[in-house]
Amino acid sequence: MSDRIPPELEYADTDADPRLARRRRRIRAVAWVAVIALIVGGGGSTILLMLFG
């Protein structure tokens, strides 16, 4: 008899799914990078517009 647990029974319904937590962390990180890039890009274009505009 095998001691392996089938993947569908690996986590109880009350346990937090670690894959879901990693996915949420990754989405949050990507969102913050996008926000920072928009702020930096927008600020940089504003400065260039003021200098050369």
C-alpha positions, 0 to 999 in steps of 0.5 A: 500500500502506498503512503502517497496522498493524491493531489486532490486530497493533499490540502483540507478545505479549511487549509489555505492553499499555498499555490493561491497565496503564491499567486496572490503575492506574485500578482501584487508584486506585478501590480506594484511594479506596474504602478511604479513604472507608470509613476516614473514614466509619467514623471520623466515625461513631465520633466522632459516636457518642462525642459524641452517643451 
